[in-house]
Amino acid sequence: QLTLRATYTAGITLRAEKTVTLAAPSGGAPSCAVSLTQGWNLIGYGLAGTLDVAAVFGDAAKVTTVWKWIESKSRWAFFAPNESDGGAAYALSKGYDFLSGISGGAGFWVNATSDFTLQLPAGAAITSAAFQSMGSGWNLIAIGDGNTPALFNQLANFASPLPGVTSLWAWDAAKSSWYFYAPSLEMNGGLANYIMSEAYLDFGTKVLAPTTGFWINVP
């Protein structure tokens, strides 16, 4: 417990003291919660550390499958809690990798059987600048420093000069629609009209939270 004492003086003779007890900080990085909707959810883990997929997503009453895109191999890794081996044999038969762990900075898909809230472990934030060496093509990632897509694009500095990424996409499961951002369209003033014409969602000032998985297309 932390005790704060304040002394107030009025004129020459009036003095008063008040003691307020505050809860001391527990220390460490906060954990993060993500709300999943029945069906497909694109989420992320923008904190340092590795998620044990079986431990976090092993409840077959809530989760059907988990999918992570492996950029270096251009293929999917797969996990299914309702399979006795977690889906390892099925993954092998289909040419997928078996998904046992998800490292910080990754985005991934979760197919949920119902709405539920998931508490992810604590960890230090993965910064936007950590993705400066991201390879070209499609990447599925997450950040922990809470930036807008435009600021992420600047900090990641994929290309010089800007625009950088070709496009950035985040799925809103509740609305069954995509958020869309393209720096080239923003620079020429055509982003808002394009979003409206394609019926996408506009990020606006919305930030990429640590639990937001998003696709980026790097030139």
N, C-alpha and C positions, 0 to 999 in steps of 0.2 A: 504494500500500500504506500501511496505517496501523499504526504500531508503538505498542504499549501497554507501558509499563514500570511494574512494581510493586515496591516496596521493603518488605520485612518486617523487623521488629526484635523480638527476644526478649531480655528482660533488658537488659544494658548492652553486651555484647560481640558478640552474634550478629546478623549482617546478611546478607541474601540479596537478590539481584536476579534477576528473571525477565523476559525479553522475549518477547512474543507478537505475532506478525504477523497482522493481520486484513485481510480484503479490504475495500478502501474502497468505499463505495456508488457505483454508477455514475451516479446522478442521474436526474432525470426520472421521470415517472409509469410504473408498470409496465404492460406489455401484459396482455391477458387472453385466456385460452384457453377455448373452449367445445367440449364433446363433443356431436356430433350422432349421432342414431340413424337407421337406415334408415326412411324414411317422413317424416311431418310433424313438424317441430320448430318450436316457438315460442321464439325467442331474442330478444336485445336488444343494444343498444349504448348503455350508460349512461355513456359517456365523451364528452368534448368532441371535436369533429372531425366529419368526414364520411367514410363508407365509400364507396369507389369500387366499385360493385356488380360490374362486369365484372372488375375486378382481384381482388376477394376471392372471388367466387362464380362465376367464369368457367370452372371445370373441369367440363365436361359429364359426365365420368366419375364425378363425385361429387354433382353438383347437377342436379336436373331443372328446378325453378322457384324463384323467390323472389317473395314477395308482401308489400307494405306497405300498410297502411290509411292513407288520406289523410283525416284528420278534417275538414278545411276543405271538402272536396269530397264527402265521404261516398261515396267509391269507392276501388277498389284500384289500385295501381301494380304492374306486372308485369315480370319479367325471366326469360328462358329462355336459358341458355348454349348449348344445342344448336341454336339458331336463328342463322343468319348475321348477322342484325341485332339479336341479343339479344332478340328477341320484340317489337320495336317495331311491326311491321306487324300482328301478331296482337293486340297491345294496342289499337291503333287500331280494328281491326275489331270488337272486343268492347266498346268504350267504356271501356277501362282507360287509365290513364296508363302511360307507359313508365318503368320504374324504373332510373335511372342512378346515383343517390346516396342514401345513408341517413344522415341527420344524427344527431348525438348526442342521446340521450334517446328514441329510437324503438325500438319492438318490431316484429318482422317474422317471417313464416313462411318456412321453408326446407324444401323437399321433397328429401330426400337419397336417393341411390341405394344408399348403404351407410353403415356406421358410420365416422366419421372425426372427428378433432380439428382445429379451426380456430383459428388464432391471430389475434386482432383487434389492431389498432394501439393504441398507448398513448395516453393522454389524461387530462385532469383529470376528476374525477368530476362528473357532473350530479347536483345535489342534489334532494332531494324538494321543497324549497321552491320550486324553479324551476317547478313545475307549479301554482302557486297560481292562475294565470289560465287554467287549462285550461277549454275550453268544455264545455257540457253534452252528454250523450250518450256514445256509446262511443268510447274513446280507447285506442290501442295504444302503450304507452310502455315505457321502461326507465330505471332510476336507477342511479347509481354510488356512493351513500353507504351501501349495505348495510343498509337498515332492514327491520324486519318490516312486514307490511302495516298493522298497527295504528299503528305509529309513522309510517309514510309518510302515512297518512290524517291524523294529527295535524299533521304538518309541512306538508303540502300545503294543509291548512286550506280545503277546498273549500266548506264551509258552516259557519256559526256560529249556534248551537252545533252540536257534533257530532250525528249520526254522520258527515256528510260524504259520501263515495262511497256509492253504492247497493250495489255489489258489486265484488269484485276477483278475477280469475281468472288462473291460470298453468298452462300445459300441461306435464305430465310425459310426454315421448315414450317413455321406457323403460317406464313403467307404463301408458301409453295412458289416462291419467286426468287430471282437472282438480283442481288445488288451488283452494280456495274460501275467500273471506273476505267477511263483511258486517258492518260496524260496528253496524248496528241490531240484528242478531241477537246480537252479542257483548254489547251493552248490556243486552238483556233476558234474557241467560243461555241463549238457545236455539241458539247457533252450533254447539256440539258435536253436539247431537242432530240438527240439520238436516243437517250434513255426513255423519253416520252414515246417516241415512235415505235420502240421495241417493247414497251410495257415492262421495262425493268424497274428496279427500285434504285433511288438516288441515295448514295451515301451521305451527301451533304456534309454535315459536321460529325457524322457518326464515326466513332473510332473503332479500330480493330482490337477487340478485347483479347486477353490471353486465351480465352476459350473459343475464339473465332478462327475456324480454319478457312483459308482462302486460297484460290488458285491464282497464280500469276503466270503470264506468258512473257518470258524474257527473250529479247531479240538475240 
